[in-house]
Amino acid sequence: MTTLTLTGAQSDNSTEANRIYCPTLNGLTVAQADLAFVMPRLDHNRAVRETPRQGDWAALLASDPFGSEVAMFSQLYALGYRGITNWPSSILLDGALRQSMSTIPASPEFEYAFLARAQQAGFRTLAFFISLAQGRGALKAGLKHLVLHPGLLEVETRESSALVLGSLQRIIDTIRTEAPDATIYAYTSDWHERSVPLSTLEVDGLVRCEATA
């Protein structure tokens, strides 16, 4: 099983291919990481563009209104990145907040279209999603490599943990039925594993968030 590490920390070893560099996460705990989108801390994409290869993958904010997308793709390729993923992401937003943020635009649909353009530019892509509808949206955009995020968890008992895992596995199984050629990763971390062992899901790989605080 392939494991990718999502991290905001820089490494002196740029040959670690399975790293996803996400500078917004630097200094955050894993529990705080899911708030990174709604609490922007820095010019995220600029920080990525100014950092030489930190593994094969760059995590990008798709809704960043500044700069040229074509120029950014060119810069990232020159820096050594070969894959792009949508994190920080709007997939966790809901209700009125999601509706208001969509005018930026900041929505899963916008992110998946962004990743499709990155794919056309020659990058590998990973699309984060949280629901069956979002997973289908990513597939419709031509994205075959997906990362299932468990959402903002409030798990207090073994029974509720089992319910969460069962719900996530049903999403995975449905996508496999509808798109047998899709590759599905599960998002997890040491913090998540203590309450909901997401690594036990029947997936092709893991994206493990690494705390830097």
Backbone as JSON Lines, residues from 0, in Angstrom:
{"i":0,"aa":"M","n":[0.84,-1.19,0.0],"ca":[0.0,0.0,0.0],"c":[0.88,1.25,0.0]}
{"i":1,"aa":"T","n":[0.59,2.17,-0.9],"ca":[1.35,3.41,-1.0],"c":[0.91,4.39,0.08]}
{"i":2,"aa":"T","n":[1.88,5.05,0.72],"ca":[1.58,6.08,1.7],"c":[2.26,7.38,1.29]}
{"i":3,"aa":"L","n":[1.48,8.44,1.19],"ca":[1.98,9.78,0.92],"c":[1.92,10.58,2.2]}
{"i":4,"aa":"T","n":[2.91,11.43,2.43],"ca":[2.94,12.26,3.63],"c":[2.59,13.69,3.28]}
{"i":5,"aa":"L","n":[1.53,14.21,3.87],"ca":[1.11,15.6,3.7],"c":[1.72,16.41,4.83]}
{"i":6,"aa":"T","n":[2.57,17.39,4.49],"ca":[3.32,18.09,5.53],"c":[3.6,19.54,5.14]}
{"i":7,"aa":"G","n":[3.7,20.38,6.17],"ca":[4.1,21.77,5.95],"c":[5.55,22.01,6.25]}
{"i":8,"aa":"A","n":[6.25,20.97,6.71],"ca":[7.66,21.1,7.04],"c":[8.51,20.92,5.79]}
{"i":9,"aa":"Q","n":[9.59,21.67,5.72],"ca":[10.53,21.51,4.61],"c":[11.54,20.42,4.95]}
{"i":10,"aa":"S","n":[12.06,19.81,3.92],"ca":[13.04,18.73,4.09],"c":[14.27,19.03,3.27]}
{"i":11,"aa":"D","n":[15.43,18.62,3.78],"ca":[16.68,18.77,3.03],"c":[16.81,17.67,1.98]}
{"i":12,"aa":"N","n":[15.97,16.65,2.09],"ca":[16.02,15.53,1.16],"c":[14.89,15.67,0.13]}
{"i":13,"aa":"S","n":[15.18,16.35,-0.96],"ca":[14.15,16.62,-1.96],"c":[13.83,15.41,-2.82]}
{"i":14,"aa":"T","n":[14.5,14.29,-2.57],"ca":[14.25,13.08,-3.37],"c":[13.13,12.23,-2.77]}
{"i":15,"aa":"E","n":[12.54,12.66,-1.66],"ca":[11.45,11.91,-1.04],"c":[10.19,12.1,-1.89]}
{"i":16,"aa":"A","n":[10.0,11.22,-2.84],"ca":[8.94,11.4,-3.84],"c":[7.55,11.43,-3.24]}
{"i":17,"aa":"N","n":[7.32,10.69,-2.17],"ca":[5.97,10.54,-1.65],"c":[5.59,11.61,-0.63]}
{"i":18,"aa":"R","n":[6.14,12.81,-0.75],"ca":[5.77,13.93,0.12],"c":[4.84,14.88,-0.65]}
{"i":19,"aa":"I","n":[3.81,15.38,0.04],"ca":[2.95,16.44,-0.48],"c":[3.25,17.68,0.34]}
{"i":20,"aa":"Y","n":[3.85,18.69,-0.31],"ca":[4.27,19.88,0.42],"c":[3.11,20.87,0.51]}
{"i":21,"aa":"C","n":[2.75,21.23,1.75],"ca":[1.61,22.12,2.01],"c":[2.0,23.12,3.09]}
{"i":22,"aa":"P","n":[2.63,24.25,2.71],"ca":[3.19,25.17,3.69],"c":[2.19,25.74,4.69]}
{"i":23,"aa":"T","n":[0.92,25.82,4.34],"ca":[-0.09,26.32,5.27],"c":[-0.13,25.5,6.55]}
{"i":24,"aa":"L","n":[0.24,24.23,6.48],"ca":[0.16,23.35,7.64],"c":[1.33,23.52,8.61]}
{"i":25,"aa":"N","n":[2.35,24.26,8.21],"ca":[3.53,24.41,9.07],"c":[3.14,25.09,10.38]}
{"i":26,"aa":"G","n":[3.46,24.44,11.5],"ca":[3.16,24.99,12.81],"c":[1.8,24.61,13.35]}
{"i":27,"aa":"L","n":[1.0,23.87,12.58],"ca":[-0.31,23.45,13.02],"c":[-0.27,22.02,13.56]}
{"i":28,"aa":"T","n":[-1.17,21.73,14.49],"ca":[-1.38,20.35,14.88],"c":[-2.27,19.7,13.82]}
{"i":29,"aa":"V","n":[-2.35,18.39,13.82],"ca":[-3.21,17.71,12.86],"c":[-4.67,18.08,13.08]}
{"i":30,"aa":"A","n":[-5.06,18.26,14.36],"ca":[-6.44,18.63,14.65],"c":[-6.78,20.01,14.09]}
{"i":31,"aa":"Q","n":[-5.79,20.89,13.98],"ca":[-6.01,22.23,13.43],"c":[-5.95,22.26,11.9]}
{"i":32,"aa":"A","n":[-5.4,21.23,11.31],"ca":[-5.12,21.25,9.87],"c":[-6.38,21.45,9.04]}
{"i":33,"aa":"D","n":[-7.51,20.89,9.48],"ca":[-8.73,20.99,8.7],"c":[-9.29,22.4,8.67]}
{"i":34,"aa":"L","n":[-8.79,23.28,9.54],"ca":[-9.24,24.67,9.55],"c":[-8.37,25.55,8.67]}
{"i":35,"aa":"A","n":[-7.39,24.96,8.02],"ca":[-6.42,25.75,7.26],"c":[-7.07,26.54,6.14]}
{"i":36,"aa":"F","n":[-8.14,26.02,5.56],"ca":[-8.76,26.75,4.45],"c":[-9.52,27.97,4.93]}
{"i":37,"aa":"V","n":[-10.31,27.82,6.0],"ca":[-11.14,28.93,6.45],"c":[-10.37,29.91,7.33]}
{"i":38,"aa":"M","n":[-9.14,29.58,7.68],"ca":[-8.29,30.47,8.46],"c":[-6.94,30.63,7.75]}
{"i":39,"aa":"P","n":[-6.92,31.32,6.6],"ca":[-5.67,31.44,5.83],"c":[-4.58,32.11,6.65]}
{"i":40,"aa":"R","n":[-3.36,31.55,6.56],"ca":[-2.26,32.02,7.4],"c":[-1.14,32.64,6.59]}
{"i":41,"aa":"L","n":[-1.14,32.43,5.29],"ca":[-0.05,32.95,4.47],"c":[-0.46,32.91,3.01]}
{"i":42,"aa":"D","n":[0.38,33.48,2.16],"ca":[0.16,33.42,0.72],"c":[0.61,32.03,0.27]}
{"i":43,"aa":"H","n":[-0.31,31.1,0.36],"ca":[0.03,29.68,0.26],"c":[0.71,29.32,-1.06]}
{"i":44,"aa":"N","n":[0.08,29.65,-2.19],"ca":[0.65,29.24,-3.48],"c":[1.99,29.91,-3.74]}
{"i":45,"aa":"R","n":[2.12,31.14,-3.31],"ca":[3.41,31.81,-3.48],"c":[4.49,31.09,-2.68]}
{"i":46,"aa":"A","n":[4.14,30.65,-1.48],"ca":[5.11,29.92,-0.66],"c":[5.55,28.63,-1.34]}
{"i":47,"aa":"V","n":[4.61,27.95,-2.01],"ca":[4.98,26.74,-2.74],"c":[5.88,27.08,-3.92]}
{"i":48,"aa":"R","n":[5.5,28.13,-4.66],"ca":[6.28,28.5,-5.86],"c":[7.69,28.93,-5.51]}
{"i":49,"aa":"E","n":[7.92,29.42,-4.31],"ca":[9.24,29.9,-3.92],"c":[10.05,28.84,-3.18]}
{"i":50,"aa":"T","n":[9.55,27.61,-3.15],"ca":[10.24,26.53,-2.44],"c":[10.63,25.42,-3.41]}
{"i":51,"aa":"P","n":[11.92,25.15,-3.56],"ca":[12.34,24.06,-4.45],"c":[11.71,22.75,-4.02]}
{"i":52,"aa":"R","n":[11.76,21.79,-4.9],"ca":[11.08,20.51,-4.74],"c":[11.16,19.95,-3.32]}
{"i":53,"aa":"Q","n":[9.99,19.69,-2.77],"ca":[9.87,19.07,-1.46],"c":[9.15,17.72,-1.62]}
{"i":54,"aa":"G","n":[9.64,16.92,-2.53],"ca":[8.94,15.71,-2.92],"c":[8.26,15.95,-4.26]}
{"i":55,"aa":"D","n":[7.55,14.96,-4.74],"ca":[6.93,15.06,-6.06],"c":[5.68,15.95,-6.08]}
{"i":56,"aa":"W","n":[5.03,16.14,-4.92],"ca":[3.7,16.71,-4.9],"c":[3.65,18.11,-4.28]}
{"i":57,"aa":"A","n":[2.85,18.97,-4.91],"ca":[2.59,20.3,-4.38],"c":[1.1,20.42,-4.05]}
{"i":58,"aa":"A","n":[0.77,20.82,-2.84],"ca":[-0.61,21.07,-2.46],"c":[-0.92,22.53,-2.77]}
{"i":59,"aa":"L","n":[-1.97,22.78,-3.56],"ca":[-2.27,24.13,-4.0],"c":[-3.67,24.56,-3.61]}
{"i":60,"aa":"L","n":[-3.81,25.88,-3.39],"ca":[-5.11,26.5,-3.15],"c":[-5.69,26.89,-4.5]}
{"i":61,"aa":"A","n":[-6.66,26.12,-4.97],"ca":[-7.2,26.32,-6.32],"c":[-7.85,27.68,-6.5]}
{"i":62,"aa":"S","n":[-8.42,28.24,-5.42],"ca":[-9.17,29.49,-5.53],"c":[-8.32,30.73,-5.39]}
{"i":63,"aa":"D","n":[-7.0,30.58,-5.35],"ca":[-6.11,31.74,-5.26],"c":[-6.33,32.65,-6.48]}
{"i":64,"aa":"P","n":[-6.74,33.91,-6.25],"ca":[-7.05,34.79,-7.39],"c":[-5.84,35.48,-8.0]}
{"i":65,"aa":"F","n":[-4.68,35.3,-7.4],"ca":[-3.51,36.05,-7.82],"c":[-2.6,35.22,-8.72]}
{"i":66,"aa":"G","n":[-2.05,35.88,-9.74],"ca":[-1.06,35.24,-10.58],"c":[-1.67,34.44,-11.72]}
{"i":67,"aa":"S","n":[-0.83,34.05,-12.64],"ca":[-1.23,33.29,-13.81],"c":[-1.13,31.8,-13.52]}
{"i":68,"aa":"E","n":[-2.21,31.08,-13.8],"ca":[-2.23,29.64,-13.59],"c":[-1.19,28.95,-14.47]}
{"i":69,"aa":"V","n":[-1.09,29.37,-15.71],"ca":[-0.13,28.77,-16.64],"c":[1.29,28.99,-16.14]}
{"i":70,"aa":"A","n":[1.57,30.22,-15.68],"ca":[2.9,30.52,-15.16],"c":[3.2,29.7,-13.91]}
{"i":71,"aa":"M","n":[2.2,29.53,-13.06],"ca":[2.4,28.74,-11.84],"c":[2.72,27.29,-12.17]}
{"i":72,"aa":"F","n":[1.99,26.7,-13.11],"ca":[2.28,25.33,-13.5],"c":[3.71,25.22,-14.04]}
{"i":73,"aa":"S","n":[4.11,26.18,-14.83],"ca":[5.45,26.17,-15.41],"c":[6.5,26.28,-14.31]}
{"i":74,"aa":"Q","n":[6.27,27.17,-13.33],"ca":[7.22,27.35,-12.23],"c":[7.34,26.07,-11.41]}
{"i":75,"aa":"L","n":[6.21,25.46,-11.09],"ca":[6.24,24.25,-10.27],"c":[6.98,23.12,-10.97]}
{"i":76,"aa":"Y","n":[6.77,23.0,-12.27],"ca":[7.46,21.95,-13.02],"c":[8.97,22.21,-13.0]}
{"i":77,"aa":"A","n":[9.35,23.47,-13.17],"ca":[10.77,23.82,-13.16],"c":[11.4,23.56,-11.78]}
{"i":78,"aa":"L","n":[10.6,23.68,-10.71],"ca":[11.09,23.43,-9.36],"c":[11.22,21.94,-9.06]}
{"i":79,"aa":"G","n":[10.61,21.09,-9.89],"ca":[10.74,19.66,-9.7],"c":[9.48,18.95,-9.26]}
{"i":80,"aa":"Y","n":[8.38,19.7,-9.07],"ca":[7.13,19.05,-8.68],"c":[6.5,18.37,-9.89]}
{"i":81,"aa":"R","n":[5.9,17.21,-9.65],"ca":[5.29,16.46,-10.74],"c":[3.83,16.11,-10.47]}
{"i":82,"aa":"G","n":[3.35,16.45,-9.28],"ca":[1.96,16.18,-8.94],"c":[1.35,17.36,-8.21]}
{"i":83,"aa":"I","n":[0.03,17.51,-8.34],"ca":[-0.69,18.62,-7.7],"c":[-1.95,18.07,-7.04]}
{"i":84,"aa":"T","n":[-2.26,18.59,-5.85],"ca":[-3.48,18.2,-5.17],"c":[-4.18,19.42,-4.61]}
{"i":85,"aa":"N","n":[-5.46,19.29,-4.34],"ca":[-6.28,20.41,-3.87],"c":[-6.37,20.46,-2.35]}
{"i":86,"aa":"W","n":[-5.32,20.91,-1.73],"ca":[-5.33,21.13,-0.27],"c":[-4.43,22.29,0.03]}
{"i":87,"aa":"P","n":[-4.88,23.34,0.69],"ca":[-6.15,23.55,1.37],"c":[-7.35,23.42,0.43]}
{"i":88,"aa":"S","n":[-8.49,23.03,1.0],"ca":[-9.64,22.7,0.16],"c":[-10.94,23.22,0.75]}
{"i":89,"aa":"S","n":[-11.91,23.4,-0.12],"ca":[-13.24,23.84,0.3],"c":[-14.17,22.67,0.58]}
{"i":90,"aa":"I","n":[-13.68,21.43,0.49],"ca":[-14.58,20.28,0.61],"c":[-15.25,20.21,1.98]}
{"i":91,"aa":"L","n":[-14.66,20.82,3.02],"ca":[-15.23,20.74,4.36],"c":[-16.27,21.83,4.63]}
{"i":92,"aa":"L","n":[-16.38,22.8,3.73],"ca":[-17.34,23.89,3.93],"c":[-18.75,23.38,3.66]}
{"i":93,"aa":"D","n":[-19.71,23.91,4.41],"ca":[-21.1,23.55,4.14],"c":[-22.01,24.72,4.48]}
{"i":94,"aa":"G","n":[-23.28,24.57,4.13],"ca":[-24.28,25.56,4.48],"c":[-24.01,26.93,3.9]}
{"i":95,"aa":"A","n":[-24.33,27.96,4.71],"ca":[-24.22,29.34,4.27],"c":[-22.78,29.72,3.98]}
{"i":96,"aa":"L","n":[-21.83,29.16,4.76],"ca":[-20.42,29.49,4.54],"c":[-19.97,29.0,3.17]}
{"i":97,"aa":"R","n":[-20.36,27.8,2.8],"ca":[-20.0,27.28,1.49],"c":[-20.61,28.14,0.37]}
{"i":98,"aa":"Q","n":[-21.87,28.55,0.57],"ca":[-22.54,29.36,-0.44],"c":[-21.84,30.7,-0.62]}
{"i":99,"aa":"S","n":[-21.44,31.33,0.49],"ca":[-20.77,32.63,0.39],"c":[-19.37,32.5,-0.19]}
{"i":100,"aa":"M","n":[-18.68,31.42,0.14],"ca":[-17.33,31.23,-0.37],"c":[-17.32,30.88,-1.85]}
{"i":101,"aa":"S","n":[-18.44,30.36,-2.36],"ca":[-18.48,29.95,-3.76],"c":[-18.37,31.14,-4.71]}
{"i":102,"aa":"T","n":[-18.57,32.35,-4.21],"ca":[-18.44,33.53,-5.06],"c":[-16.99,33.91,-5.28]}
{"i":103,"aa":"I","n":[-16.05,33.28,-4.57],"ca":[-14.63,33.67,-4.69],"c":[-14.01,33.33,-6.06]}
{"i":104,"aa":"P","n":[-14.18,32.16,-6.68],"ca":[-14.97,31.01,-6.25],"c":[-14.15,30.03,-5.42]}
{"i":105,"aa":"A","n":[-14.82,29.37,-4.49],"ca":[-14.16,28.33,-3.69],"c":[-15.17,27.21,-3.5]}
{"i":106,"aa":"S","n":[-15.09,26.21,-4.33],"ca":[-16.02,25.09,-4.27],"c":[-15.3,23.84,-4.76]}
{"i":107,"aa":"P","n":[-15.78,22.66,-4.37],"ca":[-15.16,21.44,-4.89],"c":[-15.16,21.39,-6.41]}
{"i":108,"aa":"E","n":[-16.25,21.84,-7.03],"ca":[-16.33,21.8,-8.49],"c":[-15.23,22.65,-9.13]}
{"i":109,"aa":"F","n":[-14.99,23.83,-8.56],"ca":[-13.94,24.7,-9.07],"c":[-12.58,24.04,-8.89]}
{"i":110,"aa":"E","n":[-12.36,23.41,-7.75],"ca":[-11.08,22.74,-7.49],"c":[-10.85,21.59,-8.45]}
{"i":111,"aa":"Y","n":[-11.9,20.82,-8.74],"ca":[-11.73,19.69,-9.65],"c":[-11.45,20.16,-11.07]}
{"i":112,"aa":"A","n":[-12.05,21.27,-11.47],"ca":[-11.75,21.84,-12.79],"c":[-10.3,22.31,-12.84]}
{"i":113,"aa":"F","n":[-9.83,22.89,-11.73],"ca":[-8.43,23.33,-11.62],"c":[-7.49,22.14,-11.77]}
{"i":114,"aa":"L","n":[-7.8,21.05,-11.07],"ca":[-6.96,19.86,-11.15],"c":[-6.98,19.25,-12.56]}
{"i":115,"aa":"A","n":[-8.13,19.32,-13.21],"ca":[-8.22,18.82,-14.58],"c":[-7.29,19.6,-15.5]}
{"i":116,"aa":"R","n":[-7.2,20.93,-15.28],"ca":[-6.28,21.75,-16.08],"c":[-4.83,21.43,-15.74]}
{"i":117,"aa":"A","n":[-4.55,21.15,-14.48],"ca":[-3.2,20.74,-14.09],"c":[-2.84,19.42,-14.76]}
{"i":118,"aa":"Q","n":[-3.8,18.53,-14.85],"ca":[-3.59,17.24,-15.51],"c":[-3.28,17.44,-16.99]}
{"i":119,"aa":"Q","n":[-4.01,18.36,-17.62],"ca":[-3.75,18.67,-19.03],"c":[-2.38,19.29,-19.23]}
{"i":120,"aa":"A","n":[-1.86,19.96,-18.17],"ca":[-0.54,20.58,-18.24],"c":[0.58,19.57,-17.98]}
{"i":121,"aa":"G","n":[0.22,18.31,-17.72],"ca":[1.23,17.27,-17.58],"c":[1.49,16.8,-16.17]}
{"i":122,"aa":"F","n":[0.71,17.27,-15.19],"ca":[0.9,16.87,-13.8],"c":[0.03,15.67,-13.45]}
{"i":123,"aa":"R","n":[0.51,14.85,-12.53],"ca":[-0.37,13.89,-11.88],"c":[-1.25,14.67,-10.9]}
{"i":124,"aa":"T","n":[-2.4,14.13,-10.57],"ca":[-3.3,14.84,-9.67],"c":[-3.88,13.9,-8.62]}
{"i":125,"aa":"L","n":[-4.18,14.48,-7.46],"ca":[-4.92,13.81,-6.4],"c":[-6.05,14.74,-5.99]}
{"i":126,"aa":"A","n":[-7.28,14.25,-6.01],"ca":[-8.44,15.07,-5.7],"c":[-9.01,14.68,-4.33]}
{"i":127,"aa":"F","n":[-8.95,15.61,-3.37],"ca":[-9.56,15.38,-2.08],"c":[-11.08,15.49,-2.2]}
{"i":128,"aa":"F","n":[-11.8,14.6,-1.51],"ca":[-13.26,14.67,-1.49],"c":[-13.75,14.14,-0.16]}
{"i":129,"aa":"I","n":[-15.01,14.46,0.17],"ca":[-15.54,14.09,1.48],"c":[-16.85,13.32,1.39]}
{"i":130,"aa":"S","n":[-17.47,13.31,0.22],"ca":[-18.78,12.67,0.06],"c":[-18.84,11.96,-1.28]}
{"i":131,"aa":"L","n":[-19.86,11.13,-1.43],"ca":[-20.05,10.43,-2.69],"c":[-20.29,11.42,-3.82]}
{"i":132,"aa":"A","n":[-21.08,12.47,-3.55],"ca":[-21.36,13.47,-4.59],"c":[-20.07,14.15,-5.04]}
{"i":133,"aa":"Q","n":[-19.19,14.49,-4.1],"ca":[-17.91,15.12,-4.47],"c":[-17.04,14.14,-5.23]}
{"i":134,"aa":"G","n":[-17.01,12.88,-4.8],"ca":[-16.21,11.89,-5.52],"c":[-16.68,11.74,-6.96]}
{"i":135,"aa":"R","n":[-17.99,11.72,-7.14],"ca":[-18.54,11.65,-8.5],"c":[-18.18,12.89,-9.3]}
{"i":136,"aa":"G","n":[-18.17,14.06,-8.63],"ca":[-17.79,15.29,-9.31],"c":[-16.36,15.25,-9.79]}
{"i":137,"aa":"A","n":[-15.49,14.7,-8.97],"ca":[-14.08,14.58,-9.36],"c":[-13.93,13.63,-10.55]}
{"i":138,"aa":"L","n":[-14.63,12.52,-10.49],"ca":[-14.57,11.56,-11.6],"c":[-15.11,12.18,-12.88]}
{"i":139,"aa":"K","n":[-16.19,12.94,-12.77],"ca":[-16.78,13.59,-13.94],"c":[-15.8,14.57,-14.57]}
{"i":140,"aa":"A","n":[-14.94,15.17,-13.74],"ca":[-13.93,16.11,-14.25],"c":[-12.74,15.39,-14.88]}
{"i":141,"aa":"G","n":[-12.75,14.06,-14.84],"ca":[-11.67,13.28,-15.45],"c":[-10.55,12.94,-14.49]}
{"i":142,"aa":"L","n":[-10.81,13.06,-13.18],"ca":[-9.8,12.78,-12.16],"c":[-10.02,11.38,-11.62]}
{"i":143,"aa":"K","n":[-9.01,10.54,-11.72],"ca":[-9.14,9.13,-11.37],"c":[-8.45,8.77,-10.06]}
{"i":144,"aa":"H","n":[-7.69,9.7,-9.51],"ca":[-6.96,9.41,-8.27],"c":[-7.52,10.31,-7.17]}
{"i":145,"aa":"L","n":[-8.18,9.69,-6.2],"ca":[-8.98,10.4,-5.22],"c":[-8.48,10.15,-3.8]}
{"i":146,"aa":"V","n":[-8.72,11.15,-2.92],"ca":[-8.37,11.03,-1.5],"c":[-9.63,11.28,-0.68]}
{"i":147,"aa":"L","n":[-10.1,10.27,0.03],"ca":[-11.3,10.4,0.85],"c":[-10.93,10.95,2.22]}
{"i":148,"aa":"H","n":[-11.45,12.12,2.53],"ca":[-11.26,12.75,3.84],"c":[-12.45,12.38,4.72]}
{"i":149,"aa":"P","n":[-12.22,12.07,6.01],"ca":[-13.32,11.62,6.87],"c":[-14.22,12.73,7.37]}
{"i":150,"aa":"G","n":[-13.86,13.99,7.13],"ca":[-14.64,15.1,7.66],"c":[-14.18,15.49,9.05]}
{"i":151,"aa":"L","n":[-14.89,16.43,9.65],"ca":[-14.56,16.88,11.0],"c":[-15.15,15.89,11.99]}
{"i":152,"aa":"L","n":[-14.3,15.08,12.56],"ca":[-14.77,13.96,13.37],"c":[-15.06,14.35,14.81]}
{"i":153,"aa":"E","n":[-16.17,13.8,15.33],"ca":[-16.5,13.9,16.75],"c":[-16.87,12.5,17.21]}
{"i":154,"aa":"V","n":[-15.85,11.72,17.47],"ca":[-16.04,10.31,17.8],"c":[-15.68,10.09,19.26]}
{"i":155,"aa":"E","n":[-16.63,9.55,20.02],"ca":[-16.4,9.37,21.46],"c":[-16.46,7.91,21.9]}
{"i":156,"aa":"T","n":[-17.03,7.04,21.08],"ca":[-17.18,5.63,21.47],"c":[-16.72,4.73,20.34]}
{"i":157,"aa":"R","n":[-16.48,3.48,20.68],"ca":[-16.09,2.48,19.7],"c":[-17.21,2.27,18.68]}
{"i":158,"aa":"E","n":[-18.45,2.35,19.15],"ca":[-19.58,2.17,18.25],"c":[-19.67,3.28,17.21]}
{"i":159,"aa":"S","n":[-19.46,4.53,17.64],"ca":[-19.52,5.63,16.69],"c":[-18.35,5.58,15.71]}
{"i":160,"aa":"S","n":[-17.2,5.09,16.17],"ca":[-16.05,4.9,15.28],"c":[-16.39,3.89,14.2]}
{"i":161,"aa":"A","n":[-17.05,2.8,14.58],"ca":[-17.42,1.77,13.62],"c":[-18.43,2.31,12.61]}
{"i":162,"aa":"L","n":[-19.33,3.17,13.06],"ca":[-20.32,3.75,12.15],"c":[-19.65,4.65,11.12]}
{"i":163,"aa":"V","n":[-18.66,5.44,11.56],"ca":[-17.92,6.31,10.64],"c":[-17.2,5.47,9.6]}
{"i":164,"aa":"L","n":[-16.49,4.44,10.06],"ca":[-15.75,3.58,9.14],"c":[-16.68,2.9,8.15]}
{"i":165,"aa":"G","n":[-17.83,2.45,8.62],"ca":[-18.78,1.8,7.74],"c":[-19.31,2.74,6.68]}
{"i":166,"aa":"S","n":[-19.59,3.98,7.06],"ca":[-20.08,4.98,6.12],"c":[-19.03,5.29,5.06]}
{"i":167,"aa":"L","n":[-17.78,5.45,5.49],"ca":[-16.7,5.75,4.55],"c":[-16.46,4.58,3.6]}
{"i":168,"aa":"Q","n":[-16.53,3.34,4.13],"ca":[-16.29,2.18,3.27],"c":[-17.38,2.05,2.22]}
{"i":169,"aa":"R","n":[-18.62,2.44,2.56],"ca":[-19.7,2.38,1.58],"c":[-19.46,3.37,0.44]}
{"i":170,"aa":"I","n":[-18.92,4.54,0.77],"ca":[-18.56,5.51,-0.27],"c":[-17.5,4.91,-1.19]}
{"i":171,"aa":"I","n":[-16.48,4.32,-0.59],"ca":[-15.39,3.71,-1.36],"c":[-15.93,2.6,-2.27]}
{"i":172,"aa":"D","n":[-16.76,1.74,-1.71],"ca":[-17.28,0.6,-2.48],"c":[-18.15,1.08,-3.64]}
{"i":173,"aa":"T","n":[-18.93,2.12,-3.41],"ca":[-19.8,2.65,-4.48],"c":[-18.96,3.23,-5.61]}
{"i":174,"aa":"I","n":[-17.92,3.97,-5.26],"ca":[-17.06,4.54,-6.29],"c":[-16.35,3.43,-7.06]}
{"i":175,"aa":"R","n":[-15.92,2.39,-6.37],"ca":[-15.25,1.28,-7.06],"c":[-16.21,0.6,-8.06]}
{"i":176,"aa":"T","n":[-17.48,0.51,-7.69],"ca":[-18.46,-0.09,-8.58],"c":[-18.68,0.79,-9.81]}
{"i":177,"aa":"E","n":[-18.75,2.1,-9.58],"ca":[-19.04,3.03,-10.67],"c":[-17.82,3.36,-11.51]}
{"i":178,"aa":"A","n":[-16.64,3.29,-10.9],"ca":[-15.4,3.63,-11.61],"c":[-14.3,2.65,-11.2]}
{"i":179,"aa":"P","n":[-14.31,1.44,-11.77],"ca":[-13.35,0.4,-11.36],"c":[-11.89,0.8,-11.55]}
{"i":180,"aa":"D","n":[-11.62,1.76,-12.43],"ca":[-10.24,2.16,-12.67],"c":[-9.76,3.27,-11.75]}
{"i":181,"aa":"A","n":[-10.63,3.72,-10.82],"ca":[-10.23,4.79,-9.89],"c":[-9.27,4.25,-8.84]}
{"i":182,"aa":"T","n":[-8.35,5.12,-8.4],"ca":[-7.46,4.82,-7.29],"c":[-7.91,5.66,-6.1]}
{"i":183,"aa":"I","n":[-8.13,5.0,-4.97],"ca":[-8.68,5.7,-3.81],"c":[-7.72,5.61,-2.63]}
{"i":184,"aa":"Y","n":[-7.37,6.79,-2.11],"ca":[-6.57,6.89,-0.9],"c":[-7.47,7.32,0.26]}
{"i":185,"aa":"A","n":[-7.08,7.0,1.47],"ca":[-7.76,7.5,2.66],"c":[-6.85,8.49,3.37]}
{"i":186,"aa":"Y","n":[-7.41,9.61,3.78],"ca":[-6.69,10.62,4.55],"c":[-6.7,10.19,6.01]}
{"i":187,"aa":"T","n":[-5.54,10.28,6.66],"ca":[-5.47,9.92,8.07],"c":[-4.27,10.6,8.73]}
{"i":188,"aa":"S","n":[-4.07,10.32,10.0],"ca":[-2.94,10.84,10.77],"c":[-2.86,10.03,12.05]}
{"i":189,"aa":"D","n":[-1.81,10.22,12.82],"ca":[-1.72,9.54,14.11],"c":[-2.89,9.95,15.0]}
{"i":190,"aa":"W","n":[-3.28,11.23,14.92],"ca":[-4.4,11.75,15.72],"c":[-5.7,11.08,15.31]}
{"i":191,"aa":"H","n":[-5.95,10.94,14.02],"ca":[-7.16,10.28,13.56],"c":[-7.18,8.8,13.98]}
{"i":192,"aa":"E","n":[-6.05,8.15,13.84],"ca":[-6.0,6.72,14.09],"c":[-6.37,6.34,15.52]}
{"i":193,"aa":"R","n":[-6.15,7.28,16.46],"ca":[-6.48,6.98,17.85],"c":[-7.98,6.84,18.09]}
{"i":194,"aa":"S","n":[-8.79,7.5,17.27],"ca":[-10.24,7.41,17.47],"c":[-10.94,6.64,16.36]}
{"i":195,"aa":"V","n":[-10.47,6.82,15.13],"ca":[-11.04,6.12,13.97],"c":[-9.89,5.59,13.13]}
{"i":196,"aa":"P","n":[-9.61,4.3,13.17],"ca":[-8.47,3.74,12.42],"c":[-8.74,3.72,10.92]}
{"i":197,"aa":"L","n":[-8.57,4.88,10.28],"ca":[-8.87,5.01,8.87],"c":[-7.97,4.14,8.0]}
{"i":198,"aa":"S","n":[-6.82,3.76,8.53],"ca":[-5.9,2.91,7.77],"c":[-6.46,1.51,7.55]}
{"i":199,"aa":"T","n":[-7.55,1.17,8.26],"ca":[-8.16,-0.16,8.09],"c":[-9.16,-0.2,6.93]}
{"i":200,"aa":"L","n":[-9.45,0.95,6.34],"ca":[-10.36,0.98,5.19],"c":[-9.73,0.24,4.01]}
{"i":201,"aa":"E","n":[-10.56,-0.34,3.17],"ca":[-10.08,-1.08,2.0],"c":[-9.83,-0.09,0.86]}
{"i":202,"aa":"V","n":[-8.62,0.46,0.86],"ca":[-8.22,1.48,-0.12],"c":[-6.9,1.09,-0.76]}
{"i":203,"aa":"D","n":[-6.49,1.9,-1.74],"ca":[-5.25,1.63,-2.46],"c":[-4.03,2.25,-1.79]}
{"i":204,"aa":"G","n":[-4.27,3.21,-0.9],"ca":[-3.15,3.89,-0.26],"c":[-3.65,4.87,0.79]}
{"i":205,"aa":"L","n":[-2.71,5.51,1.46],"ca":[-3.02,6.48,2.52],"c":[-2.33,7.8,2.23]}
{"i":206,"aa":"V","n":[-3.0,8.89,2.59],"ca":[-2.37,10.2,2.67],"c":[-2.34,10.55,4.15]}
{"i":207,"aa":"R","n":[-1.16,10.52,4.74],"ca":[-1.03,10.71,6.18],"c":[-0.56,12.12,6.49]}
{"i":208,"aa":"C","n":[-1.4,12.86,7.19],"ca":[-1.06,14.23,7.58],"c":[-0.07,14.2,8.73]}
{"i":209,"aa":"E","n":[1.01,14.95,8.58],"ca":[2.08,14.95,9.57],"c":[2.07,16.27,10.33]}
{"i":210,"aa":"A","n":[1.9,16.2,11.65],"ca":[1.88,17.41,12.47],"c":[3.27,18.01,12.56]}
{"i":211,"aa":"T","n":[3.33,19.35,12.57],"ca":[4.61,20.04,12.75],"c":[4.61,20.86,14.01]}
{"i":212,"aa":"A","n":[3.58,20.69,14.83],"ca":[3.51,21.42,16.11],"c":[2.99,20.46,17.19]}
